Amino acid sequence: MDHQFEIPVTYKGQELLFQGRLATFTYGYKLCVDVDGHEVIIERDDSGDLRAILPDSSSNPVIEKELIESIIEVFNELQVL
């Protein structure tokens, strides 16, 4: 079951709002965030830190690393997953 939500992010002095969804699986959860039409998956790694899994960027504009870090910081502040 998926749950939709919005993620407010401050990035380069701008207030941005991204659409997200919580995807639940038998074994856990993943956060899926729409960044400029590309789905970025955020999940916990083996050490318990949040990591982002990005779509293949070979044919798409690259999503800025600092933007991903800003999104992850919002989730860290909320202490999700």
LINNORWO-V602305 format. One record per pair of residues at least 12 apart in sequence whose C-alpha atoms are under 8 Angstrom apart, sorted by the first residue. I is the first residue (numbers start at 1). J is the second residue. If there is no record, write none. Layout:
I_J / I_J
//
This chain:
1_23 / 1_24 / 1_25 / 2_21 / 2_22 / 2_23 / 2_24 / 3_21 / 3_22 / 3_23 / 4_19 / 4_20 / 4_21 / 4_22 / 5_19 / 5_20 / 5_21 / 5_22 / 6_18 / 6_19 / 6_20 / 7_19 / 7_20 / 7_71 / 7_74 / 8_74 / 9_70 / 9_71 / 9_74 / 10_70 / 11_67 / 11_70 / 18_33 / 18_34 / 18_35 / 19_33 / 19_34 / 19_35 / 20_32 / 20_33 / 20_34 / 21_33 / 29_43 / 29_81 / 30_42 / 30_43 / 30_81 / 31_43 / 35_63 / 38_55 / 39_54 / 39_55 / 40_52 / 40_53 / 40_54 / 40_55 / 41_53 / 41_54 / 42_72 / 43_81 / 44_81 / 50_72 / 50_76 / 51_72 / 52_68 / 52_72
//
